[in-house]
Amino acid sequence: MKKVLITGITGFVGSHLARHLLSQKMYDIIGTYRSETGLEELKKQNQQIRFKKLDLNNADAVEEVIVSENPDYICHLAAQASPSKSFSSPVETLTNNIISEFSILDTLRKHKLEQVRVLIISTGEIYGMVTPSDIPVDEETPLRPTTPYAVSKIAQDYLSLQYHLSYKIDTVRVRPYNHIGPGQKEGFVVSDFAKQIAEIEAGKKDPVLSVGNLDAGRDFTDVRDVVRAYELALQKGKSGDVYNIGFGKSHKIADVLQTLLSFSKTKIAVKVDPNKFRPIDVPEIVCDYQKFHKLTGWKPEIPFERTLQDILDYWRFLV
């Protein structure tokens, strides 16, 4: 059994990753969390997981957990993960995302734990303002970040590369594009649409759905496919290297909305809210994941329409 330490295990991706790894019956899971939100539900579902409350900005506390547990793998998922929120909370986003990773990597350096493999979750957002000639976007595409969140993730991405080059820390970086699925909280476009539809169907909201920019094209991947990729990156990724993870196809936000609306029999109007627009938005982005596919054989398997249906059903159950 390989011991895996997952930071941010109660989060959207962390909980899906924990379930996936446990289903493989090859891993002993330790999960860190900061907020109690989602903890009890995850405990009920996964009694094999050992949970540790941890402030990743507290370097001494991080050191104590890593040294005492001595994991084989660390999956660093904990982060302020909302690009939209990063505009209103840039300092929090930058501080939280950079310092938390530094605490982990510097513990490994300090204790010469080069045998521990660390999966660093960057993001496709770091490519930012891509041009039509850049599409599909591969790992060599220039970085032109358009959000404070993307800047924080560039720092995480390159900090792990620096620790690999300087101290031989065994890091593997992945750059996932937009990933969606059941369990994703508010603040992300598909989940926001689904929640509003579910509330309207339940009679808890007027039949008007508030939206932002519908013209942008995004590369969406089901989170359950993404966590499969994370396990493969742990097993087969080359130390110090970086890999794009995505679907390889762009969907206009307007088309995503229309597909979700088609799953509902309720008559719903759509109203554009200028407050939901970002100061700057990338017109389209498409992931080139061929580097990772050639290394591992991974490709997305869950149809996009099924993902959307599962998200809507998740919110229907909650509301």
Backbone as numpy.savetxt, mean C-alpha at the origin, in Angstrom:
# Nx Ny Nz CAx CAy CAz Cx Cy Cz
9.89 -22.88 9.84 9.04 -21.68 9.84 9.92 -20.43 9.84
9.70 -19.56 8.87 10.38 -18.28 8.84 9.61 -17.27 9.68
10.34 -16.48 10.46 9.70 -15.47 11.31 9.60 -14.15 10.55
8.39 -13.61 10.44 8.15 -12.38 9.69 7.60 -11.32 10.65
8.27 -10.18 10.67 7.79 -9.02 11.43 7.12 -8.06 10.45
5.82 -7.83 10.64 5.06 -6.92 9.78 4.74 -5.66 10.55
5.24 -4.52 10.10 4.87 -3.25 10.73 3.56 -2.78 10.12
2.72 -2.18 10.97 1.43 -1.71 10.47 0.50 -2.86 10.11
0.49 -3.90 10.91 -0.26 -5.11 10.56 -1.76 -4.91 10.59
-2.26 -3.93 11.34 -3.70 -3.71 11.40 -4.20 -2.84 10.26
-3.30 -2.34 9.43 -3.70 -1.53 8.29 -4.28 -2.35 7.16
-4.74 -1.68 6.13 -5.38 -2.32 4.98 -4.50 -3.41 4.37
-3.28 -3.06 3.99 -2.40 -4.03 3.34 -1.82 -5.00 4.36
-1.48 -4.51 5.55 -0.89 -5.36 6.57 -1.78 -6.53 6.94
-3.07 -6.29 7.08 -3.99 -7.37 7.44 -4.12 -8.38 6.31
-4.15 -7.90 5.07 -4.20 -8.82 3.93 -2.92 -9.63 3.82
-1.77 -8.99 4.04 -0.50 -9.71 3.97 -0.44 -10.78 5.05
-0.87 -10.45 6.26 -0.85 -11.42 7.36 -1.70 -12.64 7.01
-2.89 -12.41 6.48 -3.76 -13.53 6.11 -3.12 -14.39 5.03
-2.52 -13.74 4.05 -1.90 -14.49 2.96 -0.74 -15.34 3.48
0.13 -14.76 4.27 1.29 -15.50 4.76 0.87 -16.67 5.65
-0.13 -16.43 6.49 -0.61 -17.52 7.35 -1.19 -18.67 6.53
-1.83 -18.33 5.41 -2.41 -19.37 4.57 -1.35 -20.27 3.95
-0.11 -19.79 3.87 0.98 -20.59 3.30 1.54 -21.60 4.30
1.22 -21.40 5.58 1.66 -22.32 6.65 3.17 -22.50 6.68
3.88 -21.39 6.38 5.34 -21.41 6.36 5.96 -20.34 7.27
5.09 -19.52 7.89 5.60 -18.33 8.56 5.04 -18.18 9.97
5.90 -17.68 10.85 5.53 -17.25 12.20 5.42 -15.74 12.15
4.24 -15.20 12.45 3.96 -13.78 12.22 3.98 -12.99 13.54
4.75 -11.90 13.53 4.70 -10.90 14.60 4.25 -9.59 13.95
3.25 -8.95 14.51 2.74 -7.72 13.91 2.81 -6.54 14.86
3.32 -5.42 14.38 3.33 -4.21 15.20 2.16 -3.31 14.79
1.65 -2.57 15.75 0.56 -1.65 15.50 0.72 -0.43 16.40
0.15 0.68 15.98 0.17 1.89 16.80 -1.22 2.22 17.31
-2.22 2.04 16.45 -3.60 2.34 16.81 -4.37 1.05 17.08
-5.32 1.12 17.99 -6.14 -0.05 18.32 -7.16 -0.35 17.23
-7.37 0.58 16.30 -8.36 0.40 15.24 -8.06 -0.86 14.44
-9.01 -1.73 14.38 -8.86 -2.96 13.59 -8.14 -4.08 14.32
-7.62 -3.82 15.51 -6.82 -4.81 16.20 -7.65 -6.00 16.65
-8.79 -5.74 17.29 -9.59 -6.83 17.84 -10.10 -7.76 16.75
-10.51 -7.17 15.62 -11.02 -8.00 14.52 -9.92 -8.89 13.97
-8.72 -8.34 13.81 -7.60 -9.13 13.29 -7.20 -10.21 14.29
-7.26 -9.90 15.58 -6.96 -10.90 16.60 -7.94 -12.08 16.53
-9.22 -11.78 16.32 -10.22 -12.83 16.24 -9.96 -13.73 15.04
-9.58 -13.12 13.91 -9.40 -13.88 12.68 -8.09 -14.66 12.67
-7.09 -14.15 13.35 -5.75 -14.73 13.25 -5.12 -14.88 14.62
-5.50 -15.92 15.32 -5.02 -16.11 16.68 -3.57 -16.54 16.73
-3.00 -16.92 15.57 -1.59 -17.33 15.56 -0.64 -16.14 15.60
-1.13 -14.94 15.28 -0.26 -13.76 15.21 0.04 -13.25 16.62
1.29 -12.86 16.84 1.66 -12.18 18.08 1.73 -10.68 17.79
1.01 -9.90 18.59 0.90 -8.47 18.35 1.75 -7.69 19.35
2.37 -6.62 18.84 3.17 -5.74 19.70 2.83 -4.29 19.37
2.39 -3.55 20.39 2.13 -2.12 20.19 3.47 -1.41 20.14
3.68 -0.60 19.10 5.00 -0.01 18.89 4.89 1.31 18.16
5.57 2.32 18.71 5.74 3.61 18.02 7.03 3.53 17.24
6.93 3.44 15.92 8.11 3.25 15.09 9.02 4.47 15.05
8.53 5.59 15.56 9.39 6.78 15.67 10.24 6.76 16.93
10.00 5.78 17.78 10.79 5.60 19.01 11.89 4.59 18.71
13.08 5.08 18.42 14.17 4.21 17.97 14.53 3.15 19.01
14.49 3.51 20.28 14.85 2.54 21.33 13.84 1.40 21.39
12.56 1.73 21.25 11.52 0.71 21.29 11.61 -0.20 20.07
11.90 0.38 18.92 12.06 -0.41 17.70 13.24 -1.37 17.85
14.34 -0.85 18.38 15.53 -1.67 18.58 15.22 -2.86 19.50
14.49 -2.61 20.56 14.18 -3.67 21.52 13.37 -4.79 20.86
12.37 -4.42 20.05 11.53 -5.43 19.40 12.32 -6.23 18.38
13.09 -5.56 17.54 13.82 -6.28 16.48 14.88 -7.20 17.07
15.62 -6.71 18.04 16.68 -7.52 18.63 16.10 -8.72 19.38
15.03 -8.51 20.11 14.44 -9.61 20.89 13.78 -10.65 20.00
13.16 -10.20 18.91 12.45 -11.14 18.03 13.39 -11.78 17.00
14.41 -11.03 16.57 15.37 -11.53 15.57 14.66 -12.19 14.39
13.86 -11.43 13.64 13.09 -12.04 12.54 13.96 -12.39 11.35
13.44 -13.29 10.51 14.08 -13.57 9.23 13.75 -12.48 8.21
12.51 -12.02 8.27 12.03 -11.00 7.34 11.35 -9.86 8.12
11.49 -8.65 7.58 10.71 -7.51 8.05 9.97 -6.94 6.85
8.65 -6.84 6.96 7.84 -6.18 5.93 7.40 -4.84 6.50
8.01 -3.77 5.98 7.73 -2.45 6.55 6.58 -1.79 5.80
5.37 -1.95 6.35 4.16 -1.41 5.74 3.65 -0.15 6.43
4.00 0.05 7.68 3.46 1.17 8.44 3.86 2.50 7.79
2.87 3.35 7.56 3.14 4.65 6.93 1.88 5.50 6.94
2.05 6.80 6.76 0.93 7.65 6.38 0.80 7.46 4.88
-0.27 6.78 4.45 -0.33 6.26 3.08 -1.25 7.02 2.14
-1.82 8.12 2.59 -2.77 8.85 1.75 -2.10 10.03 1.04
-2.01 9.99 -0.30 -1.47 11.15 -1.02 -2.29 12.42 -0.77
-3.62 12.28 -0.72 -4.46 13.46 -0.50 -4.21 14.08 0.88
-4.14 13.23 1.91 -3.90 13.74 3.26 -2.55 14.41 3.37
-1.59 13.98 2.56 -0.23 14.55 2.66 -0.19 16.03 2.32
-1.17 16.50 1.54 -1.21 17.93 1.24 -1.61 18.74 2.48
-2.51 18.19 3.31 -2.93 18.91 4.51 -2.01 18.64 5.69
-1.27 17.52 5.64 -0.36 17.16 6.74 1.02 16.78 6.20
1.70 17.69 5.52 2.99 17.33 4.90 4.08 17.00 5.92
4.15 17.75 7.01 5.21 17.51 8.00 5.01 16.16 8.66
3.77 15.86 9.04 3.47 14.56 9.64 3.83 13.42 8.68
3.48 13.59 7.42 3.75 12.55 6.41 5.23 12.32 6.25
5.99 13.38 6.08 7.43 13.26 5.88 8.11 12.69 7.12
7.78 13.22 8.28 8.42 12.79 9.53 8.11 11.33 9.82
6.83 11.00 9.78 6.42 9.63 10.12 7.05 8.61 9.17
6.97 8.87 7.88 7.39 7.86 6.91 8.90 7.69 6.84
9.64 8.76 7.08 11.10 8.65 7.00 11.70 8.13 8.30
11.29 8.70 9.43 11.89 8.34 10.72 11.59 6.89 11.09
10.37 6.42 10.78 10.02 5.04 11.13 10.93 4.05 10.41
11.20 4.30 9.14 12.09 3.39 8.41 13.52 3.50 8.91
13.96 4.70 9.20 15.31 4.89 9.73 15.51 4.07 11.01
14.50 4.07 11.88 14.60 3.33 13.14 14.86 1.85 12.88
14.20 1.30 11.88 14.37 -0.11 11.55 15.75 -0.38 10.96
16.09 0.38 9.93 17.35 0.12 9.23 18.56 0.37 10.13
18.47 1.39 10.97 19.64 1.68 11.79 19.82 0.65 12.91
18.73 0.04 13.35 18.86 -1.06 14.30 19.61 -2.23 13.65
19.28 -2.53 12.41 19.96 -3.62 11.71 21.44 -3.30 11.51
21.73 -2.05 11.20 23.15 -1.63 11.06 23.89 -1.75 12.38
23.27 -1.22 13.42 23.90 -1.15 14.73 24.22 -2.55 15.27
23.34 -3.49 15.02 23.52 -4.85 15.57 24.05 -5.83 14.52
24.44 -5.29 13.36 25.03 -6.11 12.29 24.13 -7.29 11.93
22.84 -6.99 11.74 21.86 -8.03 11.41 21.66 -8.09 9.89
22.76 -8.33 9.18 22.70 -8.36 7.73 21.89 -9.53 7.19
21.63 -10.53 8.05 20.89 -11.71 7.59 19.39 -11.45 7.51
18.92 -10.34 8.09 17.49 -10.02 8.08 17.15 -9.35 6.75
16.20 -9.90 6.03 15.76 -9.29 4.78 14.62 -8.33 5.06
14.72 -7.09 4.52 13.71 -6.07 4.76 13.02 -5.72 3.45
11.69 -5.85 3.43 10.91 -5.43 2.29 10.43 -4.01 2.53
10.89 -3.10 1.68 10.54 -1.68 1.79 9.45 -1.37 0.77
8.33 -0.86 1.26 7.21 -0.56 0.38 7.29 0.90 -0.05
7.76 1.11 -1.25 7.76 2.43 -1.85 6.39 2.61 -2.53
6.33 3.26 -3.68 5.05 3.45 -4.36 5.27 3.92 -5.79
4.34 3.56 -6.67 4.36 4.08 -8.02 4.12 5.58 -8.08
3.62 6.16 -6.96 3.38 7.61 -6.89 4.68 8.40 -7.05
5.82 7.78 -6.78 7.08 8.53 -6.85 7.42 8.96 -8.26
6.85 8.28 -9.28 7.13 8.69 -10.66 6.42 9.99 -11.00
5.30 10.24 -10.33 4.66 11.54 -10.41 4.19 11.94 -11.79
4.64 13.10 -12.25 4.17 13.68 -13.49 4.84 13.00 -14.68
4.31 11.85 -15.06 4.87 11.12 -16.19 4.33 11.73 -17.49
5.10 11.57 -18.55 4.70 12.04 -19.87 4.17 10.87 -20.68
3.43 11.12 -21.76 2.94 10.02 -22.59 4.06 9.10 -23.08
5.25 9.67 -23.30 6.37 8.84 -23.78 6.91 7.92 -22.68
6.59 8.22 -21.41 7.05 7.38 -20.29 6.20 6.12 -20.13
5.00 6.12 -20.68 4.04 5.04 -20.42 4.28 3.87 -21.36
4.30 2.62 -20.87 4.16 2.22 -19.45 5.42 2.55 -18.66
5.25 2.82 -17.39 6.31 3.33 -16.54 7.12 2.17 -15.95
8.42 2.13 -16.29 9.27 1.10 -15.71 10.15 1.70 -14.61
11.04 0.89 -14.05 11.84 1.31 -12.90 12.87 2.37 -13.24
13.13 2.60 -14.52 14.12 3.61 -14.93 13.50 4.96 -15.24
12.19 5.07 -15.15 11.52 6.33 -15.44 11.92 7.39 -14.42
12.21 8.63 -14.86 12.58 9.69 -13.91 11.50 9.94 -12.87
11.92 10.33 -11.68 11.00 10.61 -10.57 10.64 12.09 -10.58
9.34 12.38 -10.71 8.85 13.77 -10.69 7.67 13.83 -9.73
7.93 13.78 -8.42 6.84 13.66 -7.44 5.91 14.86 -7.45
4.61 14.57 -7.24 3.61 15.64 -7.23 2.89 15.76 -5.89
3.26 14.96 -4.90 2.65 15.03 -3.57 3.72 14.92 -2.50
3.48 15.51 -1.32 4.41 15.29 -0.21 4.54 13.80 0.13
3.45 13.04 -0.03 3.51 11.60 0.19 4.56 10.95 -0.71
4.55 11.31 -1.99 5.52 10.74 -2.93 6.94 11.11 -2.54
7.15 12.32 -2.08 8.48 12.74 -1.63 8.93 11.89 -0.45
8.02 11.63 0.49 8.37 10.80 1.65 8.73 9.38 1.22
8.07 8.90 0.19 8.33 7.55 -0.28 9.63 7.45 -1.10
9.98 8.52 -1.79 11.29 8.56 -2.44 12.38 8.47 -1.37
12.18 9.21 -0.29 13.15 9.17 0.81 13.26 7.75 1.37
12.13 7.08 1.57 12.16 5.70 2.08 12.87 4.78 1.09
12.52 4.91 -0.15 13.09 4.10 -1.22 14.62 4.23 -1.24
15.09 5.46 -1.26 16.53 5.71 -1.39 17.27 5.50 -0.08
16.59 5.69 1.04 17.23 5.42 2.33 17.57 3.94 2.45
16.65 3.09 2.00 16.93 1.65 2.06 18.04 1.27 1.09
18.09 1.93 -0.06 19.19 1.68 -1.00 20.52 2.12 -0.38
20.52 3.27 0.28 21.74 3.77 0.91 22.25 2.80 1.98
21.32 2.26 2.79 21.74 1.32 3.83 22.24 0.00 3.23
21.69 -0.37 2.09 22.20 -1.56 1.42 23.61 -1.33 0.90
23.82 -0.18 0.25 25.13 0.10 -0.35 26.18 0.38 0.72
25.80 1.09 1.76 26.77 1.51 2.77 27.06 0.43 3.80
26.01 -0.33 4.19 26.15 -1.25 5.33 25.78 -2.69 4.99
25.49 -2.97 3.70 25.16 -4.33 3.25 23.86 -4.86 3.87
22.97 -3.96 4.28 21.67 -4.39 4.78 20.89 -5.00 3.62
20.24 -6.13 3.86 19.54 -6.87 2.81 18.15 -6.29 2.58
18.07 -5.29 1.73 16.80 -4.64 1.45 16.32 -4.98 0.04
15.02 -5.11 -0.10 14.37 -5.24 -1.40 13.27 -4.19 -1.44
13.23 -3.41 -2.53 12.25 -2.34 -2.64 11.17 -2.73 -3.66
9.91 -2.45 -3.33 8.83 -2.61 -4.30 8.10 -1.28 -4.44
7.63 -1.03 -5.66 6.90 0.20 -5.95 5.51 -0.17 -6.45
4.58 -0.43 -5.52 3.22 -0.78 -5.92 2.46 0.44 -6.43
1.66 0.24 -7.46 0.78 1.29 -7.94 -0.52 1.23 -7.13
-1.54 1.95 -7.53 -2.77 1.99 -6.75 -3.27 0.57 -6.48
-3.38 0.20 -5.21 -3.95 -1.11 -4.89 -5.19 -0.90 -4.04
-6.20 -1.69 -4.38 -7.53 -1.52 -3.82 -8.08 -2.89 -3.43
-9.14 -2.88 -2.61 -9.75 -4.14 -2.23 -10.62 -3.97 -1.00
-11.30 -5.03 -0.60 -12.13 -4.96 0.61 -11.28 -4.68 1.83
-11.76 -3.77 2.67 -11.03 -3.42 3.88 -10.33 -2.09 3.79
-10.25 -1.51 2.59 -9.59 -0.21 2.47 -10.47 0.88 3.07
-9.86 1.76 3.87 -10.63 2.79 4.57 -10.95 3.95 3.64
-11.67 4.93 4.19 -11.97 6.14 3.45 -10.69 6.93 3.14
-10.80 7.83 2.17 -9.66 8.65 1.80 -8.99 8.19 0.51
-9.51 7.09 -0.07 -9.01 6.56 -1.33 -10.19 6.45 -2.28
-9.97 6.79 -3.53 -11.07 7.09 -4.44 -12.08 5.96 -4.59
-11.63 4.74 -4.83 -12.58 3.65 -5.07 -13.36 3.33 -3.80
-12.67 3.29 -2.68 -13.34 3.02 -1.41 -14.34 4.13 -1.08
-13.99 5.37 -1.37 -14.91 6.49 -1.12 -16.18 6.35 -1.96
-16.03 6.00 -3.24 -17.19 5.80 -4.10 -18.08 4.69 -3.55
-17.47 3.55 -3.21 -18.23 2.39 -2.76 -18.96 2.68 -1.46
-18.30 3.38 -0.54 -18.93 3.71 0.74 -20.16 4.59 0.52
-20.03 5.59 -0.34 -21.17 6.48 -0.60 -22.34 5.73 -1.23
-22.04 4.83 -2.16 -23.11 4.04 -2.79 -23.81 3.18 -1.74
-23.03 2.52 -0.89 -23.60 1.67 0.16 -24.47 2.48 1.12
-24.02 3.69 1.47 -24.80 4.54 2.37 -26.10 5.00 1.71
-26.03 5.31 0.42 -27.24 5.71 -0.31 -28.22 4.55 -0.38
-27.73 3.36 -0.69 -28.60 2.17 -0.75 -29.26 1.89 0.59
-28.55 2.17 1.67 -29.07 1.90 3.02 -29.95 3.03 3.53
-30.12 4.08 2.73 -30.95 5.21 3.14 -30.29 6.13 4.15
-28.97 6.03 4.29 -28.24 6.85 5.25 -27.65 8.12 4.63
-27.84 8.27 3.33 -27.27 9.42 2.64 -28.20 9.77 1.48
-28.30 11.08 1.18 -29.07 11.50 0.02 -28.48 10.87 -1.24
-29.31 10.62 -2.25 -28.83 9.90 -3.45 -27.97 10.76 -4.37
-26.97 11.38 -3.80 -26.02 12.20 -4.56 -24.61 11.79 -4.17
-23.82 11.38 -5.14 -22.46 10.91 -4.90 -21.48 12.02 -5.23
-20.66 12.40 -4.25 -19.70 13.50 -4.41 -18.38 12.96 -4.94
-17.85 13.60 -6.00 -16.63 13.11 -6.66 -15.66 14.26 -6.91
-14.41 13.88 -7.17 -13.39 14.83 -7.57 -13.09 14.70 -9.05
-11.82 14.66 -9.41 -11.40 14.57 -10.81 -11.69 13.18 -11.37
-12.55 13.11 -12.37 -12.93 11.84 -12.97 -12.14 11.53 -14.25
-11.32 12.46 -14.69 -10.62 12.29 -15.97 -9.31 11.53 -15.85
-8.75 11.45 -14.64 -7.45 10.80 -14.47 -7.55 9.30 -14.74
-6.47 8.74 -15.28 -6.38 7.30 -15.50 -5.39 6.68 -14.52
-5.79 5.62 -13.85 -4.94 5.01 -12.84 -4.82 3.50 -13.06
-3.70 2.95 -12.60 -3.42 1.52 -12.69 -3.78 0.89 -11.35
-4.90 0.18 -11.31 -5.41 -0.40 -10.07 -5.14 -1.91 -10.03
-4.64 -2.39 -8.88 -4.41 -3.82 -8.68 -5.10 -4.24 -7.38
-5.68 -5.44 -7.39 -6.31 -5.96 -6.19 -5.24 -6.21 -5.12
-5.50 -5.79 -3.90 -4.54 -5.94 -2.81 -4.16 -7.39 -2.58
-5.07 -8.32 -2.89 -4.77 -9.74 -2.69 -3.73 -10.24 -3.69
-3.69 -9.62 -4.87 -2.60 -9.91 -5.81 -1.31 -9.24 -5.35
-1.43 -8.04 -4.80 -0.25 -7.30 -4.36 0.48 -8.03 -3.24
-0.25 -8.58 -2.27 0.44 -9.25 -1.16 1.08 -10.56 -1.62
0.54 -11.19 -2.65 1.24 -12.33 -3.24 2.60 -11.89 -3.79
2.59 -10.73 -4.42 3.85 -10.19 -4.96 4.84 -9.90 -3.84
4.36 -9.40 -2.71 5.26 -9.09 -1.59 5.95 -10.35 -1.08
5.20 -11.45 -0.98 5.83 -12.69 -0.53 6.90 -13.13 -1.52
6.61 -13.03 -2.81 7.60 -13.41 -3.83 8.82 -12.51 -3.79
8.61 -11.23 -3.49 9.75 -10.29 -3.38 10.64 -10.69 -2.21
10.03 -11.11 -1.11 10.81 -11.58 0.04 11.64 -12.81 -0.33
11.04 -13.71 -1.08 11.69 -14.97 -1.39 12.71 -14.85 -2.52
12.37 -14.06 -3.55 13.16 -14.11 -4.78 13.78 -12.77 -5.20
13.42 -11.68 -4.54 13.97 -10.38 -4.92 15.48 -10.32 -4.74
16.14 -9.59 -5.61 17.59 -9.44 -5.50 17.92 -8.33 -4.50
18.83 -8.60 -3.62 19.17 -7.65 -2.57 19.57 -6.31 -3.17
18.94 -5.23 -2.66 19.23 -3.89 -3.14 18.44 -3.46 -4.35
17.70 -4.38 -4.95 17.00 -4.05 -6.20 15.60 -3.51 -5.94
14.95 -3.04 -7.03 13.64 -2.42 -6.93 12.74 -2.96 -8.03
11.42 -3.11 -7.70 10.48 -3.72 -8.63 9.14 -3.00 -8.62
8.63 -2.71 -9.80 7.27 -2.19 -9.93 6.26 -3.31 -9.76
5.14 -3.01 -9.07 4.04 -3.95 -8.90 2.76 -3.26 -9.34
2.10 -3.78 -10.37 0.86 -3.16 -10.82 0.12 -4.07 -11.79
-1.00 -3.57 -12.31 -1.86 -4.36 -13.19 -1.41 -4.29 -14.64
-0.83 -3.15 -15.02 -0.39 -2.98 -16.40 -1.46 -2.41 -17.31
-2.50 -1.83 -16.71 -3.59 -1.25 -17.49 -4.16 -0.06 -16.75
-4.54 0.95 -17.50 -5.11 2.16 -16.90 -6.63 2.14 -16.97
-7.26 2.59 -15.88 -8.72 2.75 -15.86 -9.04 4.19 -15.52
-9.86 4.85 -16.34 -10.30 6.19 -16.00 -11.19 6.15 -14.76
-11.01 7.15 -13.91 -11.82 7.19 -12.68 -13.31 7.24 -13.02
-13.65 7.91 -14.11 -15.06 7.97 -14.54 -15.59 6.57 -14.85
-14.76 5.72 -15.46 -15.19 4.36 -15.79 -15.32 3.51 -14.53
-14.42 3.73 -13.57 -14.51 3.03 -12.29 -15.83 3.36 -11.61
-16.17 4.65 -11.61 -17.41 5.10 -10.99 -18.63 4.47 -11.68
-18.63 4.47 -13.00 -19.77 3.93 -13.74 -19.93 2.42 -13.49
-18.81 1.71 -13.36 -18.90 0.28 -13.07 -19.50 0.04 -11.70
-19.06 0.80 -10.71 -19.63 0.66 -9.37 -21.12 1.01 -9.36
-21.49 2.07 -10.06 -22.90 2.47 -10.12 -23.74 1.39 -10.80
-23.15 0.69 -11.76 -23.89 -0.36 -12.47 -24.21 -1.54 -11.57
-23.49 -1.69 -10.45 -23.75 -2.76 -9.51 -24.91 -2.43 -8.57
-25.41 -1.21 -8.65 -26.48 -0.76 -7.75 -27.77 -0.53 -8.55
-28.90 -0.89 -7.95 -30.20 -0.64 -8.57 -30.78 0.70 -8.14
-30.10 1.37 -7.23 -30.56 2.66 -6.74 -30.18 3.76 -7.71
-31.08 4.68 -7.96 -30.80 5.81 -8.84 -29.95 6.83 -8.07
-28.75 7.10 -8.59 -27.79 7.96 -7.88 -27.28 9.05 -8.81
-27.36 10.28 -8.37 -26.80 11.41 -9.12 -25.34 11.60 -8.73
-24.57 12.23 -9.62 -23.15 12.48 -9.38 -22.91 13.98 -9.37
-22.21 14.45 -8.32 -21.92 15.88 -8.18 -20.42 16.07 -7.98
-19.82 16.93 -8.79 -18.39 17.21 -8.69 -18.15 18.20 -7.54
-17.21 17.86 -6.66 -16.84 18.70 -5.52 -15.42 19.22 -5.75
-15.27 20.51 -6.00 -13.92 21.07 -6.24 -12.96 20.82 -5.09
-13.46 20.67 -3.88 -12.60 20.43 -2.72 -11.91 19.07 -2.77
-12.41 18.18 -3.61 -11.81 16.85 -3.73 -10.68 16.79 -4.75
-10.43 17.91 -5.44 -9.35 17.94 -6.41 -8.02 18.18 -5.71
-6.96 17.54 -6.21 -5.60 17.81 -5.72 -5.08 19.08 -6.38
-4.08 19.73 -5.76 -3.46 20.90 -6.40 -2.87 20.58 -7.77
-2.41 19.33 -7.94 -1.89 18.86 -9.23 -2.22 17.39 -9.35
-2.59 16.96 -10.55 -2.97 15.57 -10.74 -2.36 15.04 -12.03
-1.87 13.81 -11.98 -1.27 13.18 -13.15 -2.39 12.66 -14.05
-2.38 13.00 -15.35 -3.47 12.58 -16.23 -3.61 11.06 -16.34
-2.49 10.33 -16.44 -2.57 8.89 -16.59 -1.26 8.25 -16.18
-1.36 7.03 -15.62 -0.16 6.26 -15.31 -0.47 4.78 -15.52
0.48 4.07 -16.11 0.35 2.64 -16.35 1.66 1.98 -15.92
1.55 0.90 -15.17 2.71 0.21 -14.63 3.30 -0.78 -15.63
4.61 -0.77 -15.74 5.35 -1.83 -16.43 5.95 -2.73 -15.34
5.37 -3.91 -15.15 5.84 -4.81 -14.09 6.65 -5.98 -14.65
7.14 -5.86 -15.88 7.80 -6.98 -16.53 9.09 -7.41 -15.83
9.80 -6.49 -15.22 11.02 -6.86 -14.50 10.70 -7.87 -13.39
9.65 -7.60 -12.64 9.26 -8.49 -11.55 8.67 -9.79 -12.10
7.91 -9.70 -13.17 7.32 -10.89 -13.78 8.40 -11.84 -14.28
9.43 -11.31 -14.91 10.50 -12.15 -15.43 11.27 -12.84 -14.30
11.38 -12.16 -13.16 12.10 -12.73 -12.02 11.29 -13.80 -11.30
9.98 -13.56 -11.14 9.17 -14.40 -10.25 8.02 -15.13 -10.93
7.62 -14.69 -12.12 6.44 -15.25 -12.77 5.14 -14.61 -12.31
5.22 -13.65 -11.39 4.00 -13.01 -10.86 3.28 -12.21 -11.94
1.96 -12.27 -11.88 1.11 -11.36 -12.65 -0.22 -11.25 -11.93
-0.94 -10.16 -12.12 -2.23 -10.02 -11.45 -3.22 -11.06 -11.98
-4.05 -11.59 -11.08 -4.98 -12.66 -11.45 -6.44 -12.31 -11.21
-6.71 -11.37 -10.31 -8.10 -11.08 -9.94 -8.67 -10.04 -10.90
-9.79 -10.35 -11.58 -10.38 -9.39 -12.53 -10.78 -8.09 -11.84
-10.63 -7.00 -12.56 -10.89 -5.68 -11.99 -12.34 -5.55 -11.52
-13.28 -6.07 -12.32 -14.70 -5.96 -11.96 -15.00 -6.71 -10.67
-14.34 -7.85 -10.47 -14.56 -8.60 -9.23 -14.06 -7.80 -8.03
-12.91 -7.14 -8.19 -12.38 -6.32 -7.11 -13.38 -5.24 -6.73
-13.93 -4.55 -7.74 -14.89 -3.48 -7.46 -16.13 -4.03 -6.76
-16.62 -5.19 -7.20 -17.79 -5.79 -6.56 -17.49 -6.14 -5.11
-16.31 -6.69 -4.85 -15.94 -7.07 -3.48 -15.83 -5.84 -2.57
-15.33 -4.74 -3.11 -15.21 -3.50 -2.32 -16.60 -2.98 -1.96
-17.49 -2.96 -2.94 -18.85 -2.48 -2.69 -19.56 -3.37 -1.67
-19.41 -4.69 -1.82 -20.04 -5.61 -0.86 -19.48 -5.43 0.55
-18.20 -5.13 0.65 -17.57 -4.87 1.95 -18.25 -3.67 2.63
-18.45 -2.60 1.88 -19.07 -1.42 2.47 -20.55 -1.65 2.76
-21.22 -2.43 1.91 -22.61 -2.76 2.18 -22.75 -3.48 3.52
-21.81 -4.36 3.81 -21.84 -5.08 5.08 -21.60 -4.14 6.26
-20.70 -3.16 6.08 -20.35 -2.26 7.19 -21.45 -1.26 7.50
-22.07 -0.70 6.46 -23.04 0.38 6.71 -24.44 -0.17 7.01
